Amino acid sequence: MTVIALLSVAPVIEDSMAEEVAAAVDALDGHDISYETNPMGTVIEADDIDTLLAAVGDAHKAVDADRVSTVLKIDDKRASDETAAEKVDAVEEVLGREPRND
């Protein structure tokens, strides 16, 4: 089984969040997961929910701020091993092309 999630962890501050977001992403490296960071969050893939939640917990704790906002959306499709890349490939196949990136 593959568990896929969209994670966004950020301090609630007015200034740049880059340093704290980088700390959250860096915390993911201590786990047996794969991830891809984009401007709106990080897509995480893990073999099971416990591994995913442990990584999310460490990412949340890595942000050093008085207030931290974490948003987590989980796709736990228990009867399938479809990866995030395969989900994107399916959309591209229907489109007949890659989505625009500009």
C-alpha positions as CSV (number, residue, x, y, z in Angstrom):
1,M,0.0,0.0,0.0
2,T,1.1,3.6,-0.6
3,V,-0.2,6.5,1.5
4,I,0.1,9.9,-0.2
5,A,-0.4,13.2,1.6
6,L,-0.2,16.9,1.0
7,L,1.5,18.6,3.9
8,S,1.9,22.3,4.6
9,V,3.7,23.4,7.8
10,A,4.5,27.0,8.5
11,P,5.0,29.4,11.4
12,V,2.3,32.1,11.8
13,I,4.4,35.2,11.2
14,E,4.5,38.2,9.0
15,D,8.1,37.9,7.7
16,S,9.6,35.3,5.4
17,M,8.7,31.7,6.4
18,A,11.5,30.1,4.3
19,E,13.8,29.3,7.1
20,E,11.2,27.5,9.2
21,V,9.6,25.8,6.2
22,A,13.1,24.5,5.3
23,A,13.5,23.1,8.8
24,A,10.2,21.2,8.4
25,V,11.2,19.8,5.1
26,D,14.7,18.9,6.5
27,A,12.9,16.9,9.3
28,L,11.4,14.7,6.6
29,D,14.8,13.3,5.7
30,G,14.9,11.3,8.8
31,H,12.1,9.0,7.6
32,D,11.6,6.3,5.1
33,I,9.5,8.4,2.8
34,S,9.7,10.1,-0.5
35,Y,8.6,13.7,-0.9
36,E,8.4,16.6,-3.4
37,T,8.1,20.2,-2.2
38,N,6.2,22.7,-4.3
39,P,5.1,26.4,-3.7
40,M,2.0,25.3,-1.7
41,G,3.3,22.4,0.3
42,T,5.0,19.1,0.2
43,V,3.6,15.8,-1.3
44,I,4.7,12.9,0.8
45,E,4.6,9.1,0.0
46,A,5.0,6.4,2.6
47,D,4.4,2.7,2.7
48,D,2.0,3.0,5.6
49,I,0.1,5.5,7.7
50,D,2.3,5.2,10.8
51,T,5.4,6.1,8.8
52,L,3.7,9.1,7.2
53,L,2.3,10.4,10.5
54,A,5.7,10.1,12.2
55,A,7.3,12.2,9.5
56,V,4.5,14.8,9.6
57,G,4.9,15.0,13.4
58,D,8.6,15.6,13.1
59,A,8.1,18.3,10.4
60,H,5.5,20.1,12.6
61,K,7.8,20.0,15.7
62,A,10.8,21.2,13.6
63,V,9.2,24.7,13.1
64,D,10.5,27.0,15.9
65,A,7.7,29.5,16.4
66,D,5.2,30.5,19.0
67,R,2.4,29.5,16.6
68,V,2.6,26.8,13.9
69,S,-0.1,26.1,11.3
70,T,-0.1,22.6,9.8
71,V,-2.5,21.4,7.1
72,L,-2.5,17.7,6.2
73,K,-4.6,16.0,3.4
74,I,-4.2,12.2,3.3
75,D,-5.1,9.8,0.5
76,D,-4.9,6.3,2.1
77,K,-6.2,4.1,-0.8
78,R,-5.8,0.8,1.0
79,A,-6.5,-1.5,-2.0
80,S,-4.0,0.1,-4.3
81,D,-0.3,0.9,-4.5
82,E,-0.7,3.7,-7.0
83,T,2.0,6.4,-6.5
84,A,1.7,10.1,-6.8
85,A,3.6,10.0,-10.1
86,E,1.1,7.5,-11.5
87,K,-1.8,9.8,-10.5
88,V,-0.1,12.6,-12.4
89,D,0.6,10.3,-15.4
90,A,-3.1,9.4,-15.5
91,V,-4.1,13.0,-15.8
92,E,-1.5,13.7,-18.5
93,E,-2.8,10.7,-20.5
94,V,-6.3,12.1,-20.4
95,L,-5.0,15.6,-21.3
96,G,-2.9,14.2,-24.1
97,R,0.0,16.3,-22.8
98,E,1.9,17.5,-19.8
99,P,0.2,20.3,-17.7
100,R,1.5,23.8,-18.2
101,N,4.3,24.8,-15.8
102,D,4.6,28.5,-16.8
